[in-house]
Amino acid sequence: MTVFAAILFSHIAGAFFLFAGLSVEWLAVSYLRKSLDRVHADSWINLAKIAPMFYGPAIGVVFLSGRYLASRVGWDQTWIFAALAALVAIGLTGIVFTRPRVNAIVKIAKETPDKFSALEHRLHDPVLLASVRFRVALVFGILLLMVTKMDGTFSLIAISGAVALGALLAGLAWRRPVILAATAAN
């Protein structure tokens, strides 16, 4: 096995772990937003807590291996910079929007094991679902860029489309509380 093949393998494996971690987080966050009892909520909280163990290191592996691969094919391709910008956005979105909220949920769950009502507001935070939806859309945008290796204009259009799709999916996270409030009022 050549060094290039090993690094390409690690790049693709990192992408799989990135998808796996975000999928686990999306699943956990989706179930936490449903009306659950405390036992079921604790299980999903633990799952949400471990999701970054998959995608956190995966982002680093994808970044480092991608850097090596880009040096081999040449940095003069716009799609590489668009994908890199999207990868940075994925990491920052998780750090800024998701991590503090999940940490707060974990802390409240530990401090108030007998009070589910203390958790309910945090569990329905639409930012958690919006964040994971946005990041998954960006990952698909990066995947499109990696497969097609589009030139400058099309790379920017593709990643802008992924951002727009991610923003649309993220915006839909705020609909559920409005629908639930309207249902409860009737």
C-alpha positions as CSV (number, residue, x, y, z in Angstrom):
1,M,0.0,0.0,0.0
2,T,1.4,3.4,-1.0
3,V,1.4,6.4,1.3
4,F,-1.1,8.1,-1.0
5,A,-3.5,5.1,-0.8
6,A,-3.3,5.0,3.0
7,I,-4.0,8.7,3.3
8,L,-6.8,8.5,0.7
9,F,-8.3,5.6,2.8
10,S,-8.0,7.6,6.0
11,H,-9.7,10.6,4.2
12,I,-12.7,8.5,3.1
13,A,-12.9,6.7,6.5
14,G,-12.9,10.1,8.2
15,A,-15.8,11.1,6.0
16,F,-17.7,8.0,7.0
17,F,-17.1,8.8,10.7
18,L,-18.1,12.4,10.2
19,F,-21.4,11.1,8.6
20,A,-21.8,8.5,11.4
21,G,-21.3,11.0,14.2
22,L,-23.7,13.6,12.7
23,S,-26.3,10.9,12.0
24,V,-26.1,9.7,15.6
25,E,-26.4,13.3,16.8
26,W,-29.4,14.0,14.5
27,L,-31.1,10.8,15.7
28,A,-30.5,11.7,19.4
29,V,-31.6,15.3,19.0
30,S,-34.7,14.3,17.1
31,Y,-35.8,11.9,19.8
32,L,-35.0,14.3,22.6
33,R,-37.5,16.7,21.1
34,K,-40.2,14.2,21.5
35,S,-42.2,13.8,24.7
36,L,-40.2,11.2,26.6
37,D,-39.9,10.0,30.1
38,R,-36.7,10.6,32.1
39,V,-35.2,7.1,31.5
40,H,-35.6,7.3,27.7
41,A,-34.3,10.9,27.7
42,D,-31.2,9.9,29.6
43,S,-30.4,7.3,26.9
44,W,-30.7,9.8,24.1
45,I,-28.7,12.4,26.1
46,N,-25.9,9.9,26.4
47,L,-26.0,9.3,22.7
48,A,-25.9,13.0,22.0
49,K,-23.0,13.3,24.3
50,I,-20.9,10.6,22.5
51,A,-21.7,11.8,18.9
52,P,-18.8,14.3,18.9
53,M,-16.4,11.4,19.7
54,F,-17.1,10.3,16.2
55,Y,-17.2,13.5,14.2
56,G,-14.8,15.6,16.2
57,P,-11.7,13.5,15.4
58,A,-13.1,12.7,12.0
59,I,-13.0,16.4,11.1
60,G,-9.3,16.5,12.0
61,V,-8.6,13.4,10.0
62,V,-10.5,14.7,7.0
63,F,-8.7,18.1,7.3
64,L,-5.2,16.7,7.6
65,S,-5.6,13.9,5.0
66,G,-7.3,16.4,2.7
67,R,-4.5,18.8,3.1
68,Y,-2.0,16.1,2.0
69,L,-4.2,15.0,-0.9
70,A,-4.7,18.6,-2.1
71,S,-0.9,19.1,-2.1
72,R,-0.6,16.1,-4.4
73,V,-3.3,17.3,-6.9
74,G,-2.5,21.0,-6.6
75,W,-3.9,23.8,-4.6
76,D,-5.0,25.7,-7.7
77,Q,-8.5,24.1,-7.7
78,T,-11.3,26.2,-6.3
79,W,-13.4,23.2,-5.1
80,I,-10.7,22.5,-2.5
81,F,-11.0,25.9,-0.9
82,A,-14.8,25.7,-1.0
83,A,-14.7,22.3,0.7
84,L,-12.2,23.5,3.2
85,A,-14.4,26.5,4.1
86,A,-17.4,24.3,4.5
87,L,-15.4,21.9,6.7
88,V,-14.4,24.8,9.0
89,A,-18.0,26.0,9.1
90,I,-19.1,22.5,10.2
91,G,-16.6,22.4,13.0
92,L,-17.3,26.0,14.2
93,T,-21.1,25.4,14.1
94,G,-20.7,22.3,16.3
95,I,-18.4,24.1,18.7
96,V,-20.4,27.3,18.9
97,F,-24.0,26.1,18.8
98,T,-24.2,22.4,19.7
99,R,-21.5,21.7,22.2
100,P,-22.6,24.3,24.8
101,R,-26.2,23.2,24.6
102,V,-25.4,19.5,24.9
103,N,-23.0,20.2,27.8
104,A,-25.8,22.1,29.6
105,I,-28.3,19.3,29.1
106,V,-25.8,16.8,30.4
107,K,-25.1,19.0,33.4
108,I,-28.8,19.5,34.2
109,A,-29.4,15.8,33.8
110,K,-26.7,15.0,36.4
111,E,-27.7,17.7,38.8
112,T,-31.4,17.1,38.8
113,P,-31.9,13.3,38.2
114,D,-35.4,13.5,39.8
115,K,-36.7,16.5,37.9
116,F,-37.5,16.0,34.3
117,S,-39.2,19.4,34.0
118,A,-35.8,21.1,34.5
119,L,-34.6,19.4,31.3
120,E,-37.7,19.8,29.0
121,H,-37.0,23.3,27.9
122,R,-33.4,22.5,27.0
123,L,-34.4,19.3,25.2
124,H,-36.7,21.2,22.8
125,D,-34.1,23.8,21.9
126,P,-34.5,24.2,18.1
127,V,-30.8,25.3,17.8
128,L,-29.7,21.7,18.4
129,L,-31.7,20.3,15.5
130,A,-30.9,23.3,13.3
131,S,-27.2,22.9,13.9
132,V,-27.1,19.3,12.9
133,R,-29.3,19.8,9.9
134,F,-27.1,22.6,8.7
135,R,-23.9,20.6,9.2
136,V,-25.2,17.6,7.4
137,A,-26.2,19.7,4.4
138,L,-22.6,21.1,4.3
139,V,-21.2,17.6,4.4
140,F,-23.3,16.7,1.4
141,G,-22.0,19.8,-0.3
142,I,-18.4,18.8,0.4
143,L,-19.2,15.3,-0.9
144,L,-20.5,16.8,-4.2
145,L,-17.4,18.9,-4.6
146,M,-15.1,16.0,-3.9
147,V,-16.9,13.8,-6.5
148,T,-17.3,16.3,-9.2
149,K,-14.2,18.5,-8.7
150,M,-16.0,21.5,-10.2
151,D,-14.3,24.6,-11.3
152,G,-14.5,27.9,-9.5
153,T,-17.9,29.3,-10.3
154,F,-19.7,25.9,-10.0
155,S,-17.9,25.1,-6.8
156,L,-19.1,28.3,-5.2
157,I,-22.6,27.7,-6.6
158,A,-22.6,24.1,-5.2
159,I,-21.4,25.1,-1.7
160,S,-23.8,28.1,-1.7
161,G,-26.6,25.6,-2.6
162,A,-25.5,23.4,0.3
163,V,-25.5,26.4,2.7
164,A,-29.0,27.5,1.4
165,L,-30.4,23.9,1.8
166,G,-28.8,23.8,5.3
167,A,-30.3,27.1,6.2
168,L,-33.7,26.0,5.0
169,L,-33.5,22.7,6.9
170,A,-32.3,24.5,10.0
171,G,-35.1,27.0,9.7
172,L,-37.7,24.2,9.8
173,A,-36.4,23.2,13.2
174,W,-38.3,26.2,14.6
175,R,-41.6,25.0,13.1
176,R,-42.2,22.2,15.6
177,P,-42.6,24.3,18.7
178,V,-45.0,26.6,16.9
179,I,-47.0,23.6,15.7
180,L,-47.1,22.1,19.2
181,A,-48.1,25.4,20.7
182,A,-51.0,25.7,18.2
183,T,-52.1,22.1,18.9
184,A,-52.0,22.6,22.6
185,A,-54.0,25.8,22.4
186,N,-56.8,23.9,20.6
